[in-house]
Amino acid sequence: MNGMQLGKHAFVAAAVLGLALLPLLTGSFGVDLVTKIMIFAILALSLELLVGMTGLVCFGQSALFGLAGYAAVKLSPESDSASLWWLLPACMAVSGGYALFMGALSLRTKGVYFIMVTLAFAQMAYYVVHDTPLGGGTDGIYLYFKPTLAIGGWTIADLDKPLPFYYLVLLCLLGVFAKLALLARSRFGRALAGIHANEQRMRAAGFSTYPYKLAAFVVSGCIAGLAGFLFAVKDGFVNPELLSWHLSGSVLIMIILGGLGHLRGAVLGAFAFTLLQELFQSEAVFGPFAKHWHLGLGVTIIACVALLPNGLIGLPALVRQRLFGDSK
């Protein structure tokens, strides 16, 4: 293991340790904020699988995220808590099923047409929950009883309490990160990398690329469903904005800001984007200008993209190059 790989592993280990210890160092607001960021990081990782690893720019990720949130509420009993052991897989299956349907049709197109078709599927799901009684319309629907994590009669964790739920989300984030890291090193992951680099050459080499891309789409949908489920449990409420195309755009910005092609970049981008958003929305810092937080956030993101072409993940290499002339 060379020094660069050792540094990467040390960075990941330090980040995990910091997240594990954070509840001891901050109050309820900090725990709630970082819980939300980690959920968005899971969603960003799901899109990284498509964009960074496969080369598929998808604008339908919000639909996969939101449908799982709605499934969590609709499938939960109205008078008692559901078991996490069956509710979570069911919600992920809903998102995975819609991803299969969306991918089976949209993957027959390419380029900007693929982007527009995935956006159309997302908007279709959005208007179903927005304009029908199924999703409660613009008012949304509430999750009155959060699921329980229990074995037999023994409750492992009360998800209605912020701290146990925080550590559940952290475990999910670590699990998704590890799964995608292993996937990237597998034969399937190398096939996706080949498709990203040159799909025509992969076909010439004898690979049928469509099943690989569809499988990646479904796995991405299941991971987005996990994030949507956790978001619904966190807030106890879902509304059509979870399926809005604005969310898909925000997640795409996260992985670009962090650095495409890097799992660590997706997580870093989710933290950077959400913290920047919170900063520019703070009236204590920006006063009346906080009402125009989109302007400040947009200018900052443009500056980051212009100055850091490889994203935040490339900042250490850029600093080394400027200071020591080291291009490695």
Secondary structure as UniProt FT lines:
FT   HELIX           3..25
FT   HELIX           28..54
FT   HELIX           61..75
FT   HELIX           84..106
FT   TURN            107..108
FT   HELIX           111..131
FT   HELIX           133..135
FT   HELIX           137..139
FT   STRAND          141..142
FT   STRAND          148..151
FT   TURN            152..153
FT   STRAND          154..157
FT   TURN            159..160
FT   HELIX           162..185
FT   HELIX           187..204
FT   TURN            205..206
FT   HELIX           209..235
FT   STRAND          237..238
FT   HELIX           240..243
FT   HELIX           245..258
FT   TURN            260..261
FT   HELIX           263..280
FT   HELIX           283..286
FT   HELIX           287..292
FT   HELIX           293..307
FT   TURN            309..310
FT   HELIX           312..314
FT   HELIX           315..324
//
